[in-house]
Amino acid sequence: MTASPALDYLDYAVAKACDCVAAGNLAREQDKAVDVPARHNPLVVVGPSGCGKSQWLKNFFHLWRKRSTEKAGLWDGLALGAEIAAADEADTLDRWRSRFVSLPLVLIDGIDRVADSHSQQLLPFLFDAAASAGKQWVVTLRAHPHVCTTIQSALATRLSGGLVIALPRPAFKQHSHPARGLGSLRLRQPKAVLRRVIATTALHYGLTPDDLTGPSRHRATAHARAMAMVLARQLTGQSLLAIGNAFGNRDHTTVMHSLRVVHKRLGNDCGVACDMEQLLRRLA
């Protein structure tokens, strides 16, 4: 069976996004043909604000409407969560689910913004049903599913099983580099700086300082703790042992492992790099 022109374009979009082309450029290349061995489902585009992922998703949606007679659905994460909650309250969730799963193409901008817990629990089952019927999902979110703190693990697993593409973060002007202005912070008492780093990082990820210094090994908490350790090392120059003590008397090898993991992610995940940049700005 011949694929629809819109699905052919989805293959092309995958190829172009794999090259990390700016999202706005994808729509301008829509008439070219590119062969891609297999379609990836879901296609997950991650990146910080300003990298173009939302505009690309809208461009793709409008292209689909021009080139296909089949329907597609485009949702913002917040709106999707509210729609699911409203259907649940009106006792029409089964009918809504059937319509949603039947769509050949579902596009969700900011799937990490689906705030309602019940809606997040439903999303993995919706995706499984759609995928088994040969339907395609394309979603965006701020960070890689493995480290995104605002989605549940079942959803993170589904998203990570597809093709995850990190768009480049926006370039900052040299004079606005976040590391500037940190000199005065480094001059303060190391213990005070450590407390501030822990409090600021916890707030950024929706956690408490006790979460970061406590025993929890939850994926989101562990990531936030590792980010805070990197900041603590950079801003205080304290030893690994001292930093480990500040984070609940952890061993220095634990701190070393956290530093290695985060530095690797900084080079591979623009969402993590964006988080680090925002945290540095808050601490400056």
C-alpha positions, 0 to 999 in steps of 0.5 A: 500500500502506498503511503500518503504524501503527508506520511512521506513528508514525516519520513523527510522530517525525521531525516532533516531533524536528525541533522538538527536542522533548525525547525523552521527550515523543515517546512521550506524543504517539504517538496523534496524526497528523502528515503528513510529506512523505517518510520519511528514511532513516536518521533520525539523532538526535545529542546529548550524554549526558542529552538523552534520545535513548536513552530516546526510541529505547527508547520507539519500540522498545516502541511498535513492538512494541505496534502492529506484527506485524513484528519490529524490532531494538534494539541498543546500539552496543557490543553490536552490534559484539560480535555482529558479531564473534562471528558472524564468528568463528563463520563465521556472518556471512552468515546473521547479515547476512541476518537483520539486513538483513531487519528492517523497522526497525533501531534502534541506540543509540550507533552510534558505540560500535561499536568493532570496526574490521571491524564498522564497515566492514560497517555501510555495506554493511548499511545499503545493502542494507537501504535498497534493500529499503525497510527503515528505520534509526534511530540515535543518536550523540553528535555530528554524523556529519561531526565524530564522531571514532569512526566511519569515513568511509564510515559517516559519509557514509551517516548524513549522507545521512539526516535528522540531528536535534540534540537540545538539550543539557541545561541546566546550572545557572548556578553550575556554568558551566564557564568559572568557575574559569579565571581561575587558568589564564589567569594561567599562562605562555601557552606552558604553557597552550598545551601543556596545551590541545593535550594535553588536546584530543588525549586527549579525541579519542583522538589525540596532541599530535603529531597536532594539531601535525602536517600531517594533514588527516584530518577527525577530526584537523582538527576536534580541532585547530580545537577546540584553537585555539578553546580556546587563543585563549580561555584565553591571549589570544595572537595568531592568529600565536602560536597558529598557531606553536604548532600546527606553524607554521600561518598566522594565516589558518588559525587564523582559519578554524578559529575561524569553523568551530568557532563556527558548529558550536557554534551548530548542533551540540549534540555540539560544544558538549558537547565544548567544555564538557567540555574547559573543565571538564578545563582548569579 
